[in-house]
């Protein structure tokens, strides 16, 4: 586990299968209602489409049929999705939720940078 500092905010970087995953939780820690921003970002249809494209490019085990169902629901007022639900339903590798002392939401650097542009 490593740390990077961006605009005086310390952000955790972990390695999963030799790839860097950046803490989205740390990225929004200093922002009012920061943790809810991750949930709001996941409700966005453009986010779901981006995640699906990323997974189809880099994850041979991605569950594309399940993704199509999620994509069709995204953007509706009743649509909600947690990181845990996303990973369980689609077998996603690009974003993960960890529990425990050093837990939080972590995303592959490509996805984390996309999230940062949204915040």
N, C-alpha and C positions, 0 to 999 in steps of 0.2 A: 504494500500500500504506500502510495506516494501522495504528496500534497503539492498543489500549484497555487499561486496567489494571483488573483485577477482583481484589479481595482480594490485592493486591500481586503479581499474576501478569500479565505483559504478554502480550497476545493479539493476533495479527495479524488484520487485516481487509483483504480484497482485494475489488476490484470486478470482477465478471464480468457483461457485458451490462447494465450500469447497476444491478446488484443487489449488495448487500453479502453477502460470504461470510466466515464466521468460522472461524478455525483450531481444529478439534477437537484437533489435535495439541498446540497451545499450551495448550489448556484442561486437558489431562491431564499435561502435562510434569512437574509437581511431585508427581504421585501415583505411589505405588509400582505398578509394572507398568502404568503409564498407557497405553502404546500398545496393550497387549492389551485394554484396556477398550473401545476402538473396535471391535475385532474381535468381542468378546463382545456388544456392543450390536447389531452387525449380525446376529448369529445369533438374536437374540430375535424371535419371531413378531410380537409387538406392534410392534416397530420396523419390520419389513418391511411390516406393514399400514399403519402411519403413513406411511412413505415412499411407498408405493403410492398412498395417498389424496392426499398432497401433490402427487405427480407428475401424477395424473389431473386435479387441479384446475388446475395451472399449466403443464403441459408437453404441448402438443398432439402432440408427436412421441414420447410415451412408449409403449413396447412393452408394452401390457397383457397380451397372451397369454403373453409370456415371464415377466412379473411373476406371473401366476397359477401358473405352474410353480414359481417360487421360493417363493411363499407356501405352496404345498402341502408343500414340503420343510422350510420353516423350523420350528424347534423340535425337529426330530429330532436325536438324538445325533450322527449322521454329517454333519449339515448344517454347511457352512462357506461363507463368502461374504466376499470382499474388496470394498473400495470400487471397485476397478478392474473386477472381475467384474460388480458391480451396474450400473455405468455402461455397460459394453460390452453387456451382455445386454438392458438395458431402455431404453437411450438416456436415462438419467436426467440431469436438469439441476440437481437440488437438492443433490447431494453430489458432490464430485470429489476425486481424489487427484492431487497435483502432485509431480513429482520435482525434484531439484536443490537448490541452496543454500537457497532459500526454499520448499521443498516441504513436503508434509504433507497431511493430510486437511482439506478445507474444506467447509463446508456453508452453505446459505442460512440466514439468521438464524432463520427459523422452525424449521428442523431443528436448528440449533445449540442453540437454547433448549430444545428437546425433549431433546436429548442431555444438556444440563446438568442437567435434572431427574432424569435416569437415573443420572448419576454421583453 
